[in-house]
Amino acid sequence: MAFSKENRGNTLSGILFVALFSLAAMFIANFPIFKKLAISPLIIGILLGVIYANTLRKNLPENWAPGIVFTTKRILRWGIILYGFRLTFQNILNVGWSGFFMSLIMLGSTFIIGYFLGIKIFKFDKNTSILISAGSSICGAAAVLATEPVINAKAYKSVIAVSTVVIFGTLSMFIYPLAYQSGWIPLNPKEMGMYIGGTVHEVAHVVGAGNAISPEVAKIAIIVKMIRVLLIAPFLIILGLWLSKKANLSSKSSKIQVTIPWFAVLFILVAGFNSLNLLPLKSIHYIISLDTFLLTMAMTALGMETNFKKFKNVGLKPFYLALSIYVWLILGGFFIVKFLTHFFN
């Protein structure tokens, strides 16, 4: 056991080691160039972790390894739970039904299309297809992190999924504002906000793309994006139910064992509590800062568990899958925005 009497000290040493890397990631994320590109400490953390894993990891005391694994599993889940303090149920009311259905339709359709393409066209394994599709359809790296423990995916598969999110989410920060300001996207500010919020990967990418156009677009985009984030909890519950049913059917078992991720339920409860506005804004700010640090630790530890040798047989197929999903997000998202705004007006 990681925290048995004889192992406790080594496990804590491993956790502290990850925490030091994470502090470095948060410090680097405050450099002007990274702030301008809206690159979060989560992304920098995983990069630092991957660099370490493929250079100096062999020098790490083996009995510290359980601390790294603990961070990728347990600390990750608490990071997802505290993510609920970034949301309120009032967010949904602020954009109306069109914003809610934009988030719901884009999440569901993107995940289904991505999973189908991954399994049937690109011949990926189930876990890689799910992680890439979840990252693209919900909220980028945070969605990959939240989905990984539900499907028990290997660390390197999560890194592959996060890599695709970073590439195409970062591209969106430049492509969307440029296309809109050039007149190539015929949408009004509210529609453009829904479009960005419903189709761009990371929250940070949404903030960057929205603010590059106007404060009005950014406000709508962030709210729609946060609705997508809020939907991660029911998504994980449904995913757990579906995978449990599928596993039992394949084993010809008549009894279906349902696995509901407890951290997804607590995520909703935390968002509900936050909606009551019982805590002062200063306290919420501190909690969000703590949450960012915990998620950065999880991403850093994930990187530390990733060795490039595991990527030998993967090639560029993950990026082809992510590109296919990205094309759907751009084209499908545009027509869904136009349909919903026409339907609810």
Buried (B, 14 or more C-beta within 10 A) or exposed (E): EBEEEEBEEBBBBBBEBBBEBBBBBBEBBEEEEBEEBBBBBBBBBBBBBBBBBBEEBEEBEEBBBBBBBBBBBBBBBBBBBBBBBBBBBEBBEBBEEBBBBBBBBBBBBBBEBBBEBBBEEBEBEBBBBBBBBBBBBBBBBBBBBBBBBBBEBBBBBBBBBBBBBBBBBBBBBEBBBEEBEEEEBEBEBBBBBBBBBBBBBBBBBBBBBBBBBBEBBBBBBBBBBBBBBBBBBBBBBEBBBEBBEEEBEEEEEEEEEEEEBEBBBBBBEBBEBBBEEEBEEEEBEEBBEBBBBBBBBBBBBBBBBBBEEBBEEBEEBBBBBBBBBBEBBBEBBBEBBBBBBEEEE
